[in-house]
């Protein structure tokens, strides 16, 4: 046998054994895969989503107040509200998914397994492959997201209100006791001019959370705006809702304005004057709303129809 073959044969055998040992983890099924801390990541994501949910709810409430005071154009209000509600729906869906996953993990505890033996180079190689894969995937996802945002900007797009309402209706059909969903439905129906459905959504929200001031205020507004006849009982019911809100938020101008309307229809002119005066004190100086309220007060004090 030539010397070269004698030399190469054991060398090739040794190299084959080394390559086989290094690549073994990639060829056989691992009964106990390595954990990379997914549970911790999901817990952090859950906490972050909870914080974002609170921020979105606060943003939507502020939008409602801005619109109620006529400090925002209708087109801007509807665009911003639709965007926030669209994100809030996605967020709620993800929270629900994480909650189900968490409950599933608790109900199916797995027994701890003994760490298996492995080659350090094999583990290192696996980590390198994993990190590289995650990096490439993240870059691709970022590029795709940037392209999507660019397309939406070019199209002037935003969430479709009708699609959002359809998703809300499906969500509430499955879980009618979702108070946040009922509030979002009330806002959407009211913006679309679907007063009867909005009133039903606000009523359900109040049933679930009697301290929900936004629902109470809007329910009272709809009682007045969508009335068929000037029934004193209806105006008294609306007044009761406004008084409940003002017990906690006494200086809200929009609530005081509608409270004054209810009082005027109940022929309580002096209290109407007081309510509108308080509303005017808390309005932005120089705004159209303030001018309108002052004009109504002037007519009221002159014994004329105020609006």
C-alpha positions as CSV (number, residue, x, y, z in Angstrom):
1,X,0.0,0.0,0.0
2,X,1.5,3.4,-1.0
3,X,2.6,5.6,1.9
4,X,0.3,8.4,0.9
5,X,-2.7,6.2,1.2
6,X,-1.5,4.9,4.6
7,X,-1.2,8.4,5.8
8,X,-4.5,9.7,4.3
9,X,-6.8,6.9,5.4
10,X,-6.6,7.4,9.2
11,X,-6.7,11.2,8.6
12,X,-9.9,11.0,6.6
13,X,-11.4,8.7,9.2
14,X,-10.6,11.1,12.0
15,X,-12.0,14.1,10.0
16,X,-15.1,12.1,9.2
17,X,-15.7,11.3,12.9
18,X,-15.2,15.0,13.9
19,X,-17.5,16.3,11.2
20,X,-20.2,13.7,12.2
21,X,-19.9,14.7,15.8
22,X,-20.2,18.4,15.1
23,X,-23.2,18.0,12.8
24,X,-25.0,15.3,14.9
25,X,-27.4,17.8,16.6
26,X,-28.6,18.9,13.2
27,X,-29.4,15.4,12.0
28,X,-31.2,13.8,14.9
29,X,-34.4,14.9,16.6
30,X,-33.7,16.6,19.9
31,X,-36.1,15.4,22.6
32,X,-35.3,18.4,24.8
33,X,-34.7,21.5,22.6
34,X,-32.7,24.4,24.1
35,X,-34.8,27.2,25.5
36,X,-34.0,30.7,24.5
37,X,-36.2,32.5,27.0
38,X,-39.4,32.7,25.0
39,X,-41.5,32.8,28.2
40,X,-39.7,35.9,29.5
41,X,-40.1,37.6,26.1
42,X,-43.8,36.9,26.1
43,X,-44.2,38.2,29.7
44,X,-42.4,41.4,28.6
45,X,-44.6,41.7,25.5
46,X,-47.7,41.2,27.6
47,X,-46.6,44.0,30.0
48,X,-45.8,46.3,27.1
49,X,-49.1,45.7,25.4
50,X,-51.0,46.5,28.7
51,X,-49.2,49.8,28.9
52,X,-49.9,50.6,25.3
53,X,-53.6,49.7,25.8
54,X,-53.8,52.3,28.6
55,X,-52.1,54.9,26.4
56,X,-54.5,54.2,23.5
57,X,-57.6,54.5,25.7
58,X,-56.3,57.8,27.1
59,X,-55.7,59.0,23.5
60,X,-59.2,58.1,22.4
61,X,-60.7,59.9,25.4
62,X,-58.7,63.0,24.6
63,X,-59.8,62.8,21.0
64,X,-63.5,62.7,22.1
65,X,-63.0,65.7,24.3
66,X,-61.2,67.6,21.6
67,X,-64.0,66.9,19.1
68,X,-66.7,67.7,21.7
69,X,-65.1,71.1,22.1
70,X,-64.8,71.5,18.4
71,X,-61.1,72.1,18.6
72,X,-60.4,69.5,15.9
73,X,-61.6,69.1,12.4
74,X,-64.0,66.2,11.7
75,X,-61.7,64.7,9.1
76,X,-58.7,64.7,11.5
77,X,-60.8,63.4,14.3
78,X,-62.1,60.4,12.3
79,X,-58.7,59.6,10.9
80,X,-56.9,59.6,14.3
81,X,-59.7,57.8,16.0
82,X,-59.8,55.1,13.3
83,X,-56.1,54.6,13.6
84,X,-56.1,54.3,17.4
85,X,-59.1,52.0,17.4
86,X,-57.5,49.8,14.7
87,X,-54.3,49.5,16.7
88,X,-56.3,48.9,19.9
89,X,-58.2,46.0,18.2
90,X,-54.9,44.4,17.1
91,X,-53.5,44.9,20.6
92,X,-56.6,43.3,22.3
93,X,-56.4,40.3,19.9
94,X,-52.7,39.8,20.8
95,X,-53.3,40.1,24.5
96,X,-56.1,37.5,24.3
97,X,-53.7,35.2,22.3
98,X,-50.9,35.6,24.9
99,X,-53.4,35.0,27.7
100,X,-54.6,31.7,26.1
101,X,-51.0,30.6,25.5
102,X,-50.1,31.4,29.1
103,X,-53.1,29.4,30.4
104,X,-52.2,26.5,28.1
105,X,-48.6,26.4,29.4
106,X,-49.8,26.3,33.0
107,X,-52.2,23.4,32.3
108,X,-49.6,21.3,30.6
109,X,-46.6,21.3,32.8
110,X,-43.7,19.3,31.4
111,X,-41.2,17.2,33.4
112,X,-37.7,18.5,33.5
113,X,-35.3,16.5,31.4
114,X,-31.6,15.9,32.2
115,X,-29.3,17.9,30.0
116,X,-27.9,15.8,27.3
117,X,-24.3,15.6,26.4
118,X,-23.1,17.5,23.3
119,X,-20.1,18.9,21.8
120,X,-19.4,22.6,22.6
121,X,-18.5,23.3,18.9
122,X,-21.9,21.9,17.9
123,X,-23.8,24.2,20.3
124,X,-21.7,27.1,19.2
125,X,-22.4,26.4,15.6
126,X,-26.1,26.1,16.3
127,X,-26.1,29.5,18.1
128,X,-24.3,31.1,15.2
129,X,-26.8,29.7,12.7
130,X,-29.7,30.8,15.0
131,X,-28.4,34.4,15.4
132,X,-27.7,34.7,11.7
133,X,-31.2,33.5,10.8
134,X,-32.9,35.8,13.3
135,X,-30.8,38.7,12.0
136,X,-31.7,38.1,8.4
137,X,-35.3,37.5,9.2
138,X,-35.5,40.8,11.3
139,X,-33.9,42.8,8.4
140,X,-36.4,41.3,5.9
141,X,-39.4,42.0,8.2
142,X,-38.2,45.6,8.7
143,X,-37.8,46.2,5.0
144,X,-41.3,44.7,4.4
145,X,-42.8,47.0,7.1
146,X,-41.1,50.0,5.6
147,X,-42.5,49.2,2.1
148,X,-46.0,48.7,3.5
149,X,-45.9,52.0,5.3
150,X,-44.7,53.7,2.2
151,X,-47.5,52.2,0.1
152,X,-50.1,53.2,2.7
153,X,-48.8,56.8,2.7
154,X,-48.9,57.0,-1.1
155,X,-52.5,55.7,-1.1
156,X,-53.4,58.1,1.7
157,X,-54.7,55.0,3.4
158,X,-55.8,54.3,6.9
159,X,-58.1,51.7,8.6
160,X,-61.4,51.2,6.8
161,X,-64.1,52.2,9.3
162,X,-66.6,49.7,8.0
163,X,-64.1,46.9,8.4
164,X,-63.3,48.0,11.9
165,X,-67.0,48.0,12.8
166,X,-67.4,44.5,11.3
167,X,-64.5,43.3,13.4
168,X,-66.0,44.9,16.5
169,X,-69.4,43.4,15.9
170,X,-67.8,39.9,15.5
171,X,-65.7,40.4,18.7
172,X,-68.7,41.6,20.7
173,X,-70.9,38.8,19.4
174,X,-68.3,36.4,20.9
175,X,-67.8,38.4,24.1
176,X,-70.6,41.0,24.7
177,X,-69.2,41.8,28.2
178,X,-66.0,43.3,26.7
179,X,-66.4,46.9,28.1
180,X,-63.6,48.3,26.0
181,X,-65.2,46.8,22.9
182,X,-68.5,48.3,23.7
183,X,-66.9,51.8,24.2
184,X,-65.2,51.5,20.8
185,X,-68.4,50.4,19.2
186,X,-70.3,53.4,20.7
187,X,-67.7,55.8,19.3
188,X,-67.7,54.1,15.9
189,X,-71.5,54.0,15.6
190,X,-71.9,57.6,16.8
191,X,-69.3,58.8,14.2
192,X,-71.2,56.9,11.5
193,X,-74.5,58.4,12.5
194,X,-75.9,55.1,13.7
195,X,-77.5,56.6,16.8
196,X,-79.7,53.7,17.8
197,X,-76.7,51.2,17.7
198,X,-74.5,53.7,19.5
199,X,-77.0,54.2,22.2
200,X,-77.3,50.5,22.7
201,X,-73.5,50.1,22.9
202,X,-73.2,53.0,25.5
203,X,-76.0,51.5,27.5
204,X,-74.2,48.1,27.6
205,X,-70.9,49.8,28.6
206,X,-72.7,51.5,31.5
207,X,-74.2,48.2,32.5
208,X,-70.7,46.7,32.7
209,X,-69.1,49.8,34.3
210,X,-71.4,52.4,35.8
211,X,-68.4,54.7,36.4
212,X,-67.6,54.9,32.7
213,X,-67.9,58.7,32.3
214,X,-67.5,58.8,28.5
215,X,-70.3,56.3,28.1
216,X,-72.6,58.1,30.4
217,X,-71.9,61.5,28.7
218,X,-72.5,60.2,25.2
219,X,-75.6,58.3,26.3
220,X,-77.1,61.5,27.7
221,X,-76.1,63.4,24.5
222,X,-77.9,60.8,22.3
223,X,-81.0,61.0,24.5
224,X,-81.3,64.6,23.6
225,X,-80.1,64.6,20.0
226,X,-82.0,61.6,18.8
227,X,-85.3,62.3,20.6
228,X,-88.6,62.0,18.8
229,X,-90.6,64.3,21.1
230,X,-89.7,66.7,23.9
231,X,-90.5,64.4,26.7
232,X,-89.6,65.9,30.2
233,X,-88.8,62.4,31.4
234,X,-86.2,62.0,28.7
235,X,-84.5,65.4,29.5
236,X,-84.5,64.5,33.2
237,X,-82.8,61.2,32.5
238,X,-80.2,62.9,30.4
239,X,-79.7,65.5,33.2
240,X,-79.2,62.7,35.7
241,X,-76.4,61.3,33.5
242,X,-74.7,64.7,33.2
243,X,-74.9,65.3,36.9
244,X,-73.2,62.0,37.6
245,X,-70.3,62.8,35.3
246,X,-70.0,66.4,36.8
247,X,-69.9,65.0,40.3
248,X,-66.3,63.7,39.5
249,X,-65.5,66.2,36.6
250,X,-67.2,69.4,37.5
251,X,-65.4,71.7,35.0
252,X,-66.0,69.7,31.8
253,X,-67.4,72.4,29.3
254,X,-69.0,69.9,26.9
255,X,-70.9,68.2,29.8
256,X,-72.0,71.5,31.3
257,X,-73.2,72.7,27.9
258,X,-75.5,69.7,27.4
259,X,-76.6,69.9,31.0
260,X,-77.7,73.4,30.2
261,X,-79.7,72.2,27.2
262,X,-81.5,69.6,29.3
263,X,-82.3,72.3,32.0
264,X,-83.6,74.7,29.3
265,X,-86.0,72.1,28.0
266,X,-87.1,71.5,31.6
267,X,-87.8,75.3,31.9
268,X,-85.1,75.8,34.5
269,X,-83.7,78.9,33.0
270,X,-81.6,80.2,35.9
271,X,-79.8,76.8,36.2
272,X,-79.3,76.8,32.4
273,X,-77.5,80.2,32.8
274,X,-75.3,78.8,35.6
275,X,-74.4,75.7,33.6
276,X,-73.5,77.6,30.4
277,X,-71.5,80.2,32.4
278,X,-69.4,77.4,33.9
279,X,-68.9,75.9,30.5
280,X,-67.8,79.3,29.1
281,X,-65.3,79.7,32.0
282,X,-63.5,76.5,31.0
283,X,-63.4,76.9,27.2
284,X,-60.4,78.0,25.2
285,X,-60.3,81.8,24.8
286,X,-61.1,83.0,21.3
287,X,-62.5,79.6,20.2
288,X,-65.7,79.3,18.1
289,X,-67.2,77.2,20.9
290,X,-66.8,80.0,23.4
291,X,-68.4,82.5,21.0
292,X,-71.3,80.2,20.4
293,X,-71.9,79.7,24.2
294,X,-71.7,83.4,24.9
295,X,-74.2,84.1,22.1
296,X,-76.6,81.5,23.6
297,X,-76.2,83.1,27.0
298,X,-77.0,86.5,25.6
299,X,-80.1,85.2,23.9
300,X,-81.1,83.3,27.1
301,X,-80.8,86.4,29.3
302,X,-82.8,88.4,26.7
303,X,-85.7,85.9,26.9
304,X,-85.0,84.6,23.3
305,X,-84.5,81.1,21.9
306,X,-80.9,80.4,22.8
307,X,-80.1,78.1,19.9
